[in-house]
Amino acid sequence: MIEYVIIETDHGYTIAGVPEGSDAETAAKAAGGVLVDDARYRTFDAAQDALAAFPSPFPEKALE
């Protein structure tokens, strides 16, 4: 059964699948990112809900 983790890539946060028997760090690396949340989610939808609560990895620019 695949579980899901949240990772950060050059393009921001995303979700990566962790195949059974693999660890989250390896899955993050294989997806081109680093692990930012060590929780494993049982469904993609659960991972999406958690990801929606994360702050933006990109700082907002002040409007002048």
C-alpha positions as a printed NumPy array, in Angstrom:
array([[ 0.   ,  0.   ,  0.   ],
       [ 1.34 ,  3.42 , -0.916],
       [ 1.43 ,  6.158,  1.715],
       [ 2.007,  9.833,  1.003],
       [ 4.32 , 12.501,  2.403],
       [ 4.746, 16.219,  1.851],
       [ 8.01 , 17.326,  0.292],
       [ 9.535, 20.584, -0.912],
       [11.003, 20.953, -4.381],
       [12.368, 23.963, -6.233],
       [ 8.769, 24.695, -7.229],
       [ 7.279, 24.593, -3.719],
       [ 5.518, 21.959, -1.658],
       [ 4.078, 18.844, -3.239],
       [ 3.011, 15.314, -2.382],
       [ 5.105, 12.217, -3.019],
       [ 4.118,  8.577, -2.783],
       [ 6.055,  6.264, -0.499],
       [ 5.907,  2.685, -1.801],
       [ 5.543, -0.098,  0.739],
       [ 8.932, -1.053,  2.145],
       [10.479,  2.332,  1.339],
       [11.184,  5.213,  3.669],
       [ 9.952,  8.789,  3.356],
       [13.422, 10.319,  2.848],
       [14.16 ,  8.009, -0.075],
       [10.785,  8.744, -1.665],
       [11.355, 12.491, -1.281],
       [14.782, 12.245, -2.924],
       [13.403, 10.139, -5.773],
       [10.768, 12.814, -6.396],
       [13.444, 15.541, -6.532],
       [12.754, 17.122, -3.171],
       [13.331, 17.03 ,  0.558],
       [10.986, 15.825,  3.243],
       [ 9.28 , 18.669,  5.144],
       [ 6.643, 16.739,  7.062],
       [ 7.501, 13.313,  8.428],
       [ 3.852, 12.347,  8.854],
       [ 2.649,  9.638,  6.475],
       [-0.831,  9.992,  5.058],
       [-2.884,  6.954,  4.133],
       [-4.605,  8.651,  1.191],
       [-3.669, 11.297, -1.343],
       [-6.728, 13.303, -0.249],
       [-5.524, 13.33 ,  3.368],
       [-2.114, 14.569,  2.208],
       [-3.803, 17.282,  0.122],
       [-5.799, 18.444,  3.153],
       [-2.612, 18.681,  5.22 ],
       [-0.765, 20.447,  2.413],
       [-3.548, 23.048,  2.147],
       [-2.814, 24.05 ,  5.758],
       [ 0.907, 24.625,  5.099],
       [ 2.142, 28.218,  4.773],
       [ 3.498, 29.268,  1.402],
       [ 7.196, 28.426,  0.965],
       [ 7.583, 31.626, -1.039],
       [ 7.675, 34.915,  0.869],
       [ 5.166, 37.5  , -0.255],
       [ 6.541, 40.677, -1.733],
       [ 5.25 , 43.906, -0.302],
       [ 3.399, 46.11 , -2.746],
       [ 4.746, 49.643, -2.883]])
